[in-house]
């Protein structure tokens, strides 16, 4: 079942259950996926769909951080619920240890030794972890591995 089909089914389920929070999030995800399909001019493949969902999750996490800093507790709780719902559509996230292992393997495979090789390592690594790991975490681990 494609991502858009899954979202349509979940949209109907949320409507029937009168779950307003889930309904709003699913509608937003469906709109983001549809907009990306229109922009690209074709049905999204799995990787493209995951990229859209990862972007939506990242936006919410950034908003959560900003709201927390500003002391807007009234906005933090609903946003945490949204994040939880968006995460349901993403594959299981890799742990920091798993990402670290991938970084170590990629650095060794490419024989990368300095920060000059950062771009090569990231270019090889990011498609492997797309949608399954935070880019900032990957970036930090690659820099750490290359500066040893």
Buried (B, 14 or more C-beta within 10 A) or exposed (E): EEBBEBBBEBBEEBBEEEBEEBBBBBBBBBEBBBEBBEEEEEEBEEEBBBBBBBEBBBEBBEBBEEBBEEEEEEBBEEBBEBBEBBBEBBEEBBEEEEBBEBBEEBBEEBEBEEEEBBEBBBEBBBEBBBBBBBEEBBBBBBBEBBEE
